[in-house]
């Protein structure tokens, strides 16, 4: 079982090298693709010392979803793993996942992780609890799968599609929901990566009100026609709660733009539930 690893990057040189080093020590890696999403600095020269141990691909800045999708298109191996350029795998990560997948015969795996914020280890809250199996309902409140932990067979993308490039954020939330509708997730309980946060260029800091994008993903899912009765009910309940929270926040901050957007989304959501 051989693996292509995809690292999207935009202007992160020091953190990128740490990520690359953590990948290259995994013997199961047959291909490492670095997708430069329109960096303003010379990423290619900065990683030139790796020579033929990786493949560098440049694209005009189009966002992390487009960068990951480009990496998937470029990949030549049946199994694909993602690593964010600011995260770091621990030794044996892929070995543990591949062993679990061989036992379970599943097509996607994720792992436990260590959270580090501003250089200090922090403990996730109960709402961030991770597990395997059918995790669709677990994925509804928030993203319960980290992209940097995922190992997935390429056939899954042929079935459910790629990352949604129309979502500026929460694109992973959207994809895991689509996958969790059809597939069981394998899970490695051992922490297999360091997930770093707190730095200024984090995507979650770029966009306020991240639930806006989760609402879009949920609304799209309702329209897909692929939900069972119970799944549809769970999605509707989650969507209504997220809309309620966003509306309270918009009213509190007198955010007319968000209120107008919410009116349209709420109308569409109500229309969908009556079909």
RASULJO-V420332 format. One record per residue. N is the residue number from 1. OMEGA is omega as a letter, one per 30 degrees, with the letter a starting at -180 (NA if undefined). Layout:
BEGIN
n->N omega->OMEGA
n->N omega->OMEGA
END
This chain:
BEGIN
n->1 omega->a
n->2 omega->a
n->3 omega->l
n->4 omega->l
n->5 omega->a
n->6 omega->l
n->7 omega->l
n->8 omega->a
n->9 omega->l
n->10 omega->l
n->11 omega->l
n->12 omega->a
n->13 omega->a
n->14 omega->l
n->15 omega->a
n->16 omega->a
n->17 omega->l
n->18 omega->l
n->19 omega->l
n->20 omega->a
n->21 omega->a
n->22 omega->l
n->23 omega->a
n->24 omega->l
n->25 omega->l
n->26 omega->a
n->27 omega->a
n->28 omega->a
n->29 omega->l
n->30 omega->a
n->31 omega->l
n->32 omega->a
n->33 omega->l
n->34 omega->l
n->35 omega->l
n->36 omega->a
n->37 omega->l
n->38 omega->l
n->39 omega->l
n->40 omega->l
n->41 omega->a
n->42 omega->l
n->43 omega->a
n->44 omega->l
n->45 omega->a
n->46 omega->a
n->47 omega->a
n->48 omega->a
n->49 omega->l
n->50 omega->l
n->51 omega->a
n->52 omega->a
n->53 omega->l
n->54 omega->l
n->55 omega->a
n->56 omega->l
n->57 omega->l
n->58 omega->l
n->59 omega->l
n->60 omega->a
n->61 omega->a
n->62 omega->l
n->63 omega->a
n->64 omega->l
n->65 omega->l
n->66 omega->l
n->67 omega->l
n->68 omega->l
n->69 omega->l
n->70 omega->l
n->71 omega->l
n->72 omega->l
n->73 omega->a
n->74 omega->a
n->75 omega->a
n->76 omega->a
n->77 omega->a
n->78 omega->a
n->79 omega->a
n->80 omega->l
n->81 omega->l
n->82 omega->l
n->83 omega->l
n->84 omega->a
n->85 omega->l
n->86 omega->l
n->87 omega->a
n->88 omega->l
n->89 omega->l
n->90 omega->a
n->91 omega->l
n->92 omega->a
n->93 omega->a
n->94 omega->l
n->95 omega->l
n->96 omega->a
n->97 omega->a
n->98 omega->l
n->99 omega->l
n->100 omega->l
n->101 omega->l
n->102 omega->l
n->103 omega->a
n->104 omega->a
n->105 omega->l
n->106 omega->a
n->107 omega->l
n->108 omega->a
n->109 omega->l
n->110 omega->a
n->111 omega->l
n->112 omega->a
n->113 omega->l
n->114 omega->l
n->115 omega->l
n->116 omega->a
n->117 omega->a
n->118 omega->l
n->119 omega->a
n->120 omega->l
n->121 omega->l
n->122 omega->a
n->123 omega->l
n->124 omega->l
n->125 omega->a
n->126 omega->a
n->127 omega->l
n->128 omega->l
n->129 omega->a
n->130 omega->l
n->131 omega->l
n->132 omega->a
n->133 omega->l
n->134 omega->a
n->135 omega->a
n->136 omega->a
n->137 omega->l
n->138 omega->a
n->139 omega->a
n->140 omega->a
n->141 omega->a
n->142 omega->a
n->143 omega->a
n->144 omega->l
n->145 omega->l
n->146 omega->l
n->147 omega->a
n->148 omega->a
n->149 omega->a
n->150 omega->l
n->151 omega->a
n->152 omega->l
n->153 omega->a
n->154 omega->a
n->155 omega->a
n->156 omega->l
n->157 omega->l
n->158 omega->a
n->159 omega->a
n->160 omega->a
n->161 omega->a
n->162 omega->l
n->163 omega->a
n->164 omega->a
n->165 omega->l
n->166 omega->l
n->167 omega->l
n->168 omega->l
n->169 omega->a
n->170 omega->l
n->171 omega->l
n->172 omega->l
n->173 omega->a
n->174 omega->a
n->175 omega->a
n->176 omega->l
n->177 omega->a
n->178 omega->l
n->179 omega->a
n->180 omega->l
n->181 omega->a
n->182 omega->a
n->183 omega->l
n->184 omega->l
n->185 omega->l
n->186 omega->a
n->187 omega->l
n->188 omega->a
n->189 omega->l
n->190 omega->l
n->191 omega->a
n->192 omega->l
n->193 omega->l
n->194 omega->a
n->195 omega->a
n->196 omega->l
n->197 omega->l
n->198 omega->a
n->199 omega->a
n->200 omega->a
n->201 omega->l
n->202 omega->a
n->203 omega->a
n->204 omega->l
n->205 omega->a
n->206 omega->a
n->207 omega->l
n->208 omega->l
n->209 omega->a
n->210 omega->l
n->211 omega->l
n->212 omega->a
n->213 omega->l
n->214 omega->l
n->215 omega->l
n->216 omega->l
n->217 omega->l
n->218 omega->l
n->219 omega->l
n->220 omega->a
n->221 omega->l
n->222 omega->a
n->223 omega->a
n->224 omega->a
n->225 omega->a
n->226 omega->a
n->227 omega->l
n->228 omega->l
n->229 omega->a
n->230 omega->l
n->231 omega->l
n->232 omega->l
n->233 omega->a
n->234 omega->l
n->235 omega->l
n->236 omega->a
n->237 omega->l
n->238 omega->a
n->239 omega->l
n->240 omega->l
n->241 omega->l
n->242 omega->l
n->243 omega->l
n->244 omega->a
n->245 omega->l
n->246 omega->a
n->247 omega->l
n->248 omega->l
n->249 omega->l
n->250 omega->l
n->251 omega->a
n->252 omega->a
n->253 omega->a
n->254 omega->a
n->255 omega->a
n->256 omega->a
n->257 omega->l
n->258 omega->l
n->259 omega->l
n->260 omega->l
n->261 omega->l
n->262 omega->l
n->263 omega->a
n->264 omega->a
n->265 omega->a
n->266 omega->l
n->267 omega->l
n->268 omega->a
n->269 omega->a
n->270 omega->l
n->271 omega->a
n->272 omega->a
n->273 omega->a
n->274 omega->a
n->275 omega->NA
END
